[in-house]
């Protein structure tokens, strides 16, 4: 299902001409991170975040066309 959703989202982004796509997630989600790399995303930033009431290592991934 992850591949279907990622492909649909990126097909839309490409169709409308977005040059940069980014997403935020948390460190440690191996299957998701593998999917991001497979679709051309690169890890561009990582920092601790406390928005959820606990300290979590948040990541920003970016894909540039």
LINPE-V354432 format. One record per residue. RES is the residue in one small letter. PHI is phi as a letter, one per 30 degrees, with the letter a starting at -180 (999 if undefined). Layout:
BEGIN
res | phi
RES | PHI
RES | PHI
END
This chain:
BEGIN
res | phi
x | 999
x | e
x | d
x | d
x | d
x | d
x | d
x | d
x | d
x | d
x | d
x | d
x | e
x | d
x | d
x | d
x | j
x | d
x | d
x | b
x | b
x | b
x | b
x | c
x | a
x | c
x | d
x | j
x | c
x | e
x | d
x | d
x | d
x | d
x | d
x | d
x | d
x | e
x | c
x | j
x | d
x | b
x | d
x | c
x | a
x | b
x | a
x | d
x | b
x | c
x | e
x | c
x | j
x | b
x | d
x | b
x | d
x | d
x | b
x | c
x | c
x | b
x | b
x | c
x | c
END
